[in-house]
Amino acid sequence: MSTHQIDGNLFKKIIMNGSIRLRNNMNYINDLNVFPVPDGDTGSNMSATMSAGAKAIENLDPDTSISDVSKTLARGMLMGARGNSGVILSQLFSGIAKGLKEYDLADPEVFANALRQGVEQAYAAVINPVEGTILTVSREGADRAVSVAHSVKDYEQLFTEYLEELEASLQRTPDLLPILKEVGVIDSGAAGFIEVVKGMQDALRGKIYEAKPEQSEYKVNLTNIPQANGEDFGYCTEFIMQIEKMSEFNQQDFTEILHSLGDSLVVVQDENILKVHIHTKTPGDALNLAQHYGFFINTKIENMNLQHTEVLIHQSQDHQDECACGHDHSHSVAPTMKKKYALVAVVNGVGLKETFIEMGCDYIIEGGQTMNPSVEDFVNAIDKINADHIIVIPNNKNVLLSAQTAAEMIEDKDVRVLEAKTISQGYAGLTMFDATQSIEDNLEEMTDYIQNVKTGEVTYAVRDSVYNGVEIKKDHFMGIVNGKILTSNETRLQTCEHILREMVDERTEIVTIMYGADVTDQEVEELEDHLSDQYSVEVEVIAGGQDIYSYILTVE
C-alpha cells in the first residue's frame, strides 16, 4: 500500500487510531514519571487531551477537508487539554492545523512542514522551554521529516523516517535532562507523543485498533442497606485506582466487603483500573480497604450535608459521571450579582475546599494532583461568574498552563492567573487579597508574598528509586520541599520532622499543617507537639482531607 496524499477522512482515521493507541498505553506513560510518587499522570492527561480531539472530529462528514478536520481537532484538544503535557500536545496539533490551513489534500512535504509549524507553536506556548522533553523530540523528528519529505516516495516512508528520529531522540533525552538519567527513565511526554505517531503510522499500514471498553460495571442493589437519616447524609465518595495485586483482587468479593460501609454503591473494573462510588459515613474505611490492592489515581470525597447549605451550588460538568445522589461532586459559590472581584481556585479535599471558600473563593474547581482540570473546565467556570475582575488560583504547577491558556482565550472578561504552583502558595496568597485594592496591586502583593512561602509535602513511594542522591524505598514516605525530594523514611512523622528542619528558620512565623484523609488525629497531635517543642512558631491545623499527600506543610 502506498499513500501519496492524505485527505480529511484519512487524517481523521489516523488521528483516532493514534488516540486509541495512546489510551491503551497510558499506564506505561504514567509509570515513566520521574518522581516515584503515586500521582504520575502524564499519560492520563495526554490521553484525555487526545481523546477530546478525537471526539470532536469523530462525526465529521467524510468529505470534510484536511484543513477543517485539523482545525476541529485542534479546537477539541485545546478545550480538553489537561496538565502541562496535555496543553503542549494540543499546541503541537494546533500548529499542525495552521500548517494544513486551506488544504483539501496534503502531500508529504505539506505535512512535514505542518509538523514543524506545530513544533514552533508548542515552543512558543512554554515560557521556559526545557530540552530533553517532548519539545526536543518533536522538534528533531519534524526536522528529519522536513529534510526527507521531498525525496520520499509516499507517506509510509515519511512516517518511517519520522518515527526513527523521534525514537532516537527519545533515547537521547536522559543526556539532555540529567534527572532522567539519574532516575533511569526517558521523558514521559515525548514517549506519549510517540505512541500517538505510532498509532497514526499503523493506520496508514491498515492496522486499526479497537477502543477498549471504557468500563464494565458491576452494580449492586443495596435497598436493604440502611439509608443515612436525620441531618447526617454522610460522604459521597468516589475513587479511581490502579490495581497492583491483581492475583489477590476479586471484584465481587471486594464489592461485598464494601456492602457494610454504605449505599449507592457502584464498582467498575476495566482490567487493572477500578472505579468505585459509594455513599458512606466512613470514607476513610473504604479508601483503606481499597489501598491494600494498589494505588489511587484520583479520589473525591464530598460532604453531602453541604448540598443543603445556601453557600454551595452544584455545577454540571460533562466529564463527570452522573451520580445517583443528584449532585455532580463539584462545589461553587458563583455570585449571581455582579461584584468587583471573584476568586476561582483548584482544590482537592473536602476540608481544603471548605477552607478556600471560607477565605473568600467564589468558585472551587475540583482537581489537583492526578485530577488536572481541562482548559474547558476553567472556561466553563469563568463563564458562570459575574465580576469585573476574576483571579484564578491553580494551586498546582501542572494546572498552571491550562489556567493561563483559558485566561487567554476569554476576551470579554478580565481574567488573571495567580501563579500559585502549590496549595501552600495559594492558601498564603489568599491571606494577602484585599478587595479594596486595584487588581494590579492585589496581584503584585499576592505574587510577591507567595515567592517566600515554603511548601512541604509527604507522600509514599510507589517504587524503589534514587533522586538527587536520596535513596528511596517503595512504600516509604518521601518528604518533598518546594518540588524536590529531600528525604525518605519509614514513617510519616520522621519525614515531617526532617523536612521541617529544612523549612523552618529564624524568620518563620507560621506553620500550617494540612493533613490528608489517611492521617489520624493522634498523629497530628504528635506533630503539633513536635513543632511546639522544637520551634517558636504559631501552628495552624487544617483537616484538609486531600488524597495522595498525607501532609501539606506551609511555612511562612
C-alpha positions in Angstrom: 0.0 0.0 0.0 1.3 3.4 -0.9 -0.2 6.7 0.3 0.8 9.8 -1.7 -1.8 12.3 -0.3 -3.9 12.5 2.9 -7.5 13.8 2.7 -9.7 14.8 5.7 -11.2 11.4 6.1 -7.9 9.6 6.2 -6.4 12.2 8.5 -9.4 11.6 10.9 -8.8 7.9 10.7 -5.1 8.1 11.6 -5.7 10.6 14.4 -8.3 8.5 16.0 -6.0 5.4 15.8 -3.3 7.4 17.4 -5.6 8.4 20.2 -6.7 4.8 20.9 -3.1 3.6 20.9 -2.1 6.3 23.5 -5.1 5.4 25.6 -4.2 1.7 25.5 -0.7 2.6 26.7 -1.3 5.5 29.0 -0.4 3.5 32.2 3.1 2.8 30.7 3.5 6.6 30.1 2.3 7.3 33.7 4.9 4.9 35.0 7.7 6.9 33.4 7.1 9.7 35.9 10.4 11.0 37.3 9.2 11.2 40.9 8.2 7.8 42.4 5.0 9.3 43.7 1.5 7.8 43.3 0.3 10.7 41.1 2.2 10.2 37.8 -0.4 11.4 35.3 1.3 12.4 32.1 -0.2 9.5 30.2 -3.7 10.1 31.6 -3.5 13.9 30.8 -2.2 13.3 27.3 -4.8 10.6 26.6 -7.7 12.8 27.9 -6.4 15.6 25.7 -6.1 13.4 22.6 -9.5 11.8 23.2 -11.2 15.2 23.4 -9.8 16.0 20.0 -10.8 12.6 18.6 -14.3 13.0 19.9 -14.5 16.4 18.2 -13.8 15.0 14.8 -15.5 11.6 15.1 -18.7 12.6 13.4 -17.4 14.9 10.7 -18.6 14.3 7.2 -16.2 12.0 5.2 -15.8 14.8 2.6 -14.5 17.3 5.1 -11.2 18.8 4.0 -8.0 18.1 5.9 -7.9 21.8 6.8 -11.2 21.7 8.5 -10.6 18.3 10.2 -7.3 19.5 11.6 -8.9 22.8 12.8 -11.7 21.0 14.6 -9.2 18.6 16.1 -7.0 21.4 17.4 -10.0 23.1 19.0 -11.2 19.9 20.6 -7.8 19.2 22.0 -7.3 22.7 23.3 -10.6 22.7 25.2 -9.9 19.2 26.6 -6.2 19.8 27.4 -5.3 18.6 30.9 -2.0 19.3 32.6 1.1 20.8 31.1 1.7 17.8 28.9 -1.8 17.9 27.5 -1.5 21.7 26.8 1.8 21.2 24.9 0.3 18.3 23.0 -2.6 20.4 22.0 -0.3 23.2 20.8 1.6 20.7 18.6 -1.6 19.8 16.8 -2.8 23.4 16.8 0.4 24.4 14.9 -0.1 21.4 12.6 -3.6 22.7 11.8 -2.2 26.1 10.9 0.2 24.3 8.5 -2.6 22.5 6.9 -4.9 25.5 6.6 -6.7 25.8 3.3 -5.6 22.4 2.0 -8.1 19.8 0.9 -5.3 17.3 0.5 -1.8 17.2 1.9 1.3 15.6 0.3 4.3 14.6 2.4 6.0 17.9 2.0 3.0 19.9 3.2 2.5 17.5 6.1 6.2 17.7 7.1 6.1 21.5 7.1 3.0 21.4 9.2 4.8 19.2 11.7 7.5 21.9 12.0 4.9 24.6 12.4 3.4 22.5 15.3 6.8 22.4 17.0 7.2 26.2 16.7 3.8 26.8 18.3 4.5 24.4 21.1 7.8 26.1 21.9 6.1 29.5 21.9 3.5 28.3 24.4 6.1 27.4 27.0 7.6 30.3 28.8 10.8 28.5 29.7 11.2 25.6 27.2 13.3 22.7 28.6 15.3 20.5 26.3 15.2 16.7 26.8 11.4 16.8 26.8 8.5 16.4 24.2 9.6 19.7 22.8 13.1 18.4 21.8 11.8 15.1 20.5 9.0 16.6 18.4 11.5 19.3 17.0 14.1 16.8 16.0 11.5 14.5 14.5 10.0 17.3 12.5 13.4 18.4 11.2 14.0 14.9 10.0 10.6 14.8 8.3 11.2 18.1 6.5 14.7 17.1 5.4 13.4 13.9 3.6 9.9 15.0 2.6 11.0 16.0 -0.9 12.6 12.6 -1.6 10.3 10.0 0.0 8.1 8.1 -2.3 5.0 8.1 0.0 3.6 8.7 3.5 4.6 5.3 4.6 8.3 6.1 4.0 7.9 9.6 5.6 6.5 8.1 8.8 9.2 5.5 8.9 11.9 8.3 8.7 9.9 10.5 11.1 9.4 7.8 13.8 13.0 6.6 13.5 14.2 10.1 14.5 11.6 10.5 17.2 12.6 7.3 18.9 16.3 8.0 18.6 15.7 11.5 20.1 13.6 9.9 22.9 16.6 7.7 23.8 18.8 10.9 24.0 16.5 12.7 26.4 18.4 11.4 29.5 21.6 13.0 28.1 19.9 16.4 27.9 17.9 16.2 31.2 20.1 14.9 34.0 17.3 14.0 36.3 16.0 11.5 33.7 19.4 9.8 33.7 19.6 9.7 37.4 16.2 8.1 37.8 16.7 5.8 34.8 13.7 6.8 32.6 13.1 8.5 29.3 10.8 11.6 29.0 7.2 10.6 29.6 5.6 13.4 27.5 7.8 12.5 24.5 7.0 8.8 24.9 3.3 9.7 24.9 3.6 11.7 21.7 5.4 8.8 20.0 2.6 6.4 20.9 0.2 8.8 19.0 2.5 8.8 16.0 2.9 5.1 16.1 -0.9 4.7 16.0 -1.1 7.1 13.1 1.6 5.0 11.2 -0.3 1.8 12.0 -3.5 3.3 10.5 -1.6 4.1 7.3 -0.5 0.4 7.2 -4.0 -0.8 7.6 -3.8 -1.7 11.3 -6.8 -0.2 13.0 -7.1 -0.5 16.8 -10.4 -1.2 18.6 -11.0 1.0 21.5 -11.1 -0.9 24.7 -14.4 -0.7 26.6 -14.2 2.3 28.9 -15.6 0.3 31.8 -17.5 -2.8 32.7 -19.9 -2.2 35.5 -20.8 -4.4 38.4 -23.8 -2.7 40.1 -25.3 -3.8 43.4 -28.9 -3.3 44.5 -28.5 -2.1 48.1 -32.1 -1.5 49.0 -31.5 -3.4 52.2 -28.7 -1.2 53.3 -29.9 1.4 55.9 -30.0 4.9 54.5 -28.4 7.8 56.2 -31.1 9.6 58.2 -31.5 12.9 60.1 -29.1 15.6 59.1 -26.1 13.3 58.6 -26.1 12.4 54.9 -22.5 11.1 55.0 -20.0 11.5 52.2 -20.3 10.8 48.5 -17.0 9.0 48.0 -15.5 8.3 44.6 -12.1 7.0 43.6 -10.3 5.5 40.7 -7.3 3.3 41.4 -4.8 1.1 39.7 -4.8 -2.5 41.0 -1.3 -3.8 41.6 -2.2 -7.0 43.3 -4.3 -8.5 40.5 -3.8 -12.0 41.8 -5.4 -11.1 45.1 -8.2 -9.0 43.8 -11.7 -10.3 43.1 -14.3 -7.7 42.1 -17.3 -9.5 43.6 -15.6 -10.2 46.9 -14.4 -6.6 47.1 -17.9 -5.3 46.4 -19.4 -7.5 49.0 -17.0 -6.2 51.6 -18.0 -2.7 50.8 -21.7 -3.5 51.5 -21.4 -2.8 55.2 -19.9 0.7 54.7 -22.8 2.5 52.9 -25.2 2.6 50.0 -25.5 3.8 46.4 -22.5 1.5 45.6 -21.2 1.1 42.1 -18.0 -0.9 41.4 -16.5 -0.6 38.0 -13.4 -2.6 36.8 -11.6 -2.3 33.4 -8.6 -4.6 33.5 -6.4 -3.2 36.3 -8.3 0.1 36.7 -11.0 0.2 39.4 -13.6 2.9 39.9 -15.8 3.0 43.0 -18.7 5.2 44.0 -20.3 4.9 47.5 -22.2 7.0 50.0 -20.7 6.3 53.4 -20.2 7.9 56.8 -16.7 6.5 56.9 -14.9 7.2 53.6 -11.5 6.5 55.2 -12.5 2.9 55.7 -13.4 2.5 52.1 -10.1 4.1 51.0 -8.0 2.0 53.4 -9.7 -1.2 52.1 -9.0 -0.3 48.5 -5.4 0.8 49.1 -4.5 -2.7 50.1 -4.8 -3.7 46.4 -3.0 -0.8 44.7 -2.7 3.0 44.5 -5.2 5.8 43.8 -5.3 7.7 40.5 -7.8 10.1 42.0 -10.3 10.4 44.8 -13.2 12.7 45.6 -15.0 12.9 48.9 -18.0 15.2 49.1 -19.8 16.1 52.3 -23.5 15.6 51.2 -24.6 17.8 54.1 -23.1 20.8 52.3 -25.5 20.5 49.4 -28.3 21.7 51.8 -26.5 24.9 52.6 -27.0 28.1 50.6 -23.3 28.9 50.1 -22.8 25.9 47.8 -24.4 25.3 44.5 -23.8 22.4 42.2 -22.5 22.8 38.7 -22.8 20.2 35.9 -19.6 19.0 34.3 -19.6 17.0 31.1 -16.6 14.9 32.0 -18.1 13.5 35.3 -20.4 10.6 35.5 -23.9 11.4 36.7 -24.3 10.4 40.3 -27.4 8.9 41.9 -27.1 11.3 44.7 -28.2 14.1 42.5 -25.1 16.2 42.6 -22.0 16.3 40.5 -19.3 16.4 43.1 -18.1 20.0 42.4 -18.6 23.0 44.6 -19.1 26.6 43.7 -20.3 29.8 45.2 -20.5 31.7 42.0 -22.0 35.2 42.6 -25.3 35.9 40.8 -24.9 39.7 41.2 -22.0 41.5 39.6 -19.2 42.2 42.1 -15.8 43.8 41.8 -13.8 40.6 42.3 -14.3 36.8 42.0 -11.8 34.2 43.1 -11.5 30.8 41.4 -9.3 28.1 43.0 -8.4 24.5 42.0 -8.7 22.3 45.2 -8.9 18.7 46.2 -10.1 17.5 49.6 -13.3 18.4 51.5 -11.5 20.3 54.2 -9.3 22.3 51.9 -12.3 23.2 49.7 -14.2 24.5 52.8 -11.1 26.4 53.8 -10.7 28.1 50.5 -14.4 29.0 50.5 -14.1 30.5 53.9 -11.2 32.6 52.8 -13.2 34.2 50.0 -13.1 31.9 47.0 -16.3 32.2 44.9 -15.8 29.1 42.8 -13.9 25.9 43.5 -12.9 23.6 40.6 -12.4 20.1 41.8 -8.9 19.0 41.0 -5.2 19.0 41.8 -2.8 16.0 41.7 -4.0 13.3 39.3 -7.1 15.4 38.7 -5.9 18.2 36.4 -8.8 20.3 35.2 -9.1 20.9 31.5 -8.9 24.2 29.7 -12.7 23.8 29.1 -13.3 23.3 32.9 -11.7 26.7 33.5 -13.6 28.4 30.6 -17.0 27.0 31.9 -16.3 28.1 35.4 -15.3 31.6 34.4 -18.3 31.8 32.1 -20.7 31.5 35.1 -19.0 34.2 37.1 -20.3 37.8 37.0 -17.4 40.1 38.2 -15.3 42.9 37.0 -12.1 41.0 37.7 -11.5 37.3 38.1 -8.4 35.8 39.7 -7.7 32.1 39.1 -5.6 30.3 41.6 -4.3 27.0 40.1 -2.6 25.7 43.2 -0.6 23.2 41.1 2.3 23.6 38.7 0.7 21.1 36.4 -2.5 23.0 36.2 -1.0 26.5 35.7 -0.6 26.2 31.9 -4.2 25.1 31.5 -5.4 28.1 33.6 -3.3 30.5 31.6 -4.5 29.1 28.3 -8.1 29.5 29.4 -7.5 33.1 30.6 -6.0 34.0 27.2 -9.0 32.5 25.4 -11.6 34.6 27.3 -11.9 38.1 25.7 -15.0 39.5 27.3 -13.8 39.3 30.9 -10.7 40.5 32.8 -9.2 37.1 33.9 -5.9 37.0 35.7 -3.9 34.0 36.9 -2.0 34.0 40.2 1.0 31.8 39.6 0.4 29.7 42.7 2.0 26.3 42.0 1.1 24.6 45.3 -1.8 24.6 47.7 0.5 26.3 50.2 1.2 29.2 47.9 -2.5 29.6 47.0 -3.5 29.5 50.7 -0.9 32.0 51.7 -1.7 34.2 48.7 -5.4 34.5 49.7 -4.3 36.0 53.0 -3.0 39.0 51.1 -6.1 39.6 49.0 -7.7 42.9 49.7 -11.0 43.7 47.8 -10.5 47.4 48.4 -7.3 47.5 46.3 -6.9 47.5 42.5 -6.4 44.3 40.6 -2.8 45.2 39.8 -1.9 45.9 43.4 -3.6 42.7 44.6 -1.8 40.6 42.1 1.5 42.3 42.8 1.2 41.8 46.6 -0.1 38.2 46.3 2.6 37.3 43.8 5.4 38.8 45.9 4.2 37.1 49.1 4.0 33.6 47.7 7.5 33.7 46.4 8.7 33.4 50.0 6.3 30.7 51.0 7.8 27.2 51.5 5.8 24.1 50.7 6.4 20.7 52.3 4.7 17.6 51.1 4.6 14.0 52.4 3.6 11.0 50.3 4.6 7.4 49.8 6.9 6.0 47.1 5.4 3.6 44.5 8.8 2.2 43.5 12.5 2.0 44.5 14.4 4.9 43.1 17.3 7.3 43.6 16.6 11.0 43.3 19.2 13.8 43.8 21.3 11.4 45.9 18.3 10.3 48.1 17.7 6.6 48.2 14.0 5.9 48.1 12.4 2.6 49.0 8.9 1.5 47.8 6.2 2.3 50.4 8.5 4.5 52.4 7.4 8.1 52.9 9.1 10.9 51.0 9.5 14.4 52.1 9.3 17.0 49.3 10.2 20.6 49.8 9.4 23.1 47.0 9.2 20.3 44.5 12.4 18.5 45.4 12.6 15.2 47.3 14.8 15.7 50.3 14.3 12.5 52.4 12.7 9.1 52.5 11.8 7.4 55.8 9.7 4.6 57.2 7.2 6.8 59.0 5.3 10.0 58.2 6.4 11.7 61.4 10.0 11.1 60.7 9.6 12.5 57.3 7.7 15.6 58.6 10.4 16.2 61.2 13.1 16.0 58.6 11.6 18.5 56.2 10.6 20.9 58.9 14.3 21.1 59.9 14.9 22.2 56.3 12.0 24.6 56.1 11.8 26.4 59.4 14.3 29.2 60.2 14.6 32.2 62.4 12.3 34.2 60.1 9.5 31.7 60.2 6.3 32.9 61.9 3.6 30.5 61.0 3.5 26.8 60.1 0.2 25.4 58.8 -0.4 21.7 58.8 -2.9 20.4 56.2 -3.4 16.7 56.8 -5.0 14.2 54.5 -7.7 11.6 54.7 -5.3 8.9 55.8 -3.9 10.7 58.9 -5.2 10.1 62.4 -5.9 12.8 65.0 -3.3 11.3 67.3 -0.6 11.5 64.7 -1.5 15.2 64.1 -1.2 15.9 67.8 2.2 14.3 67.9 3.3 16.5 65.0 1.9 19.6 66.8 3.8 18.7 70.0 7.0 18.3 68.0 6.6 21.8 66.5 5.8 23.3 69.9 8.8 21.7 71.5 11.3 22.5 68.7 10.3 25.8 67.2 8.9 29.2 68.4 6.2 29.4 65.7 2.5 29.8 65.5 0.9 26.5 64.4 -2.4 26.2 62.5 -4.0 22.9 61.7 -6.5 22.2 58.8 -8.2 18.8 58.3 -7.7 19.0 54.5 -9.0 15.6 53.6 -6.8 15.6 50.5 -5.7 12.4 48.9 -2.2 11.3 47.8 -0.3 13.7 50.1 -0.7 12.8 53.8 0.6 16.2 54.8 1.0 19.6 53.1 3.1 21.9 55.3 3.0 25.6 54.7 5.8 27.7 56.2 5.5 31.5 56.2 
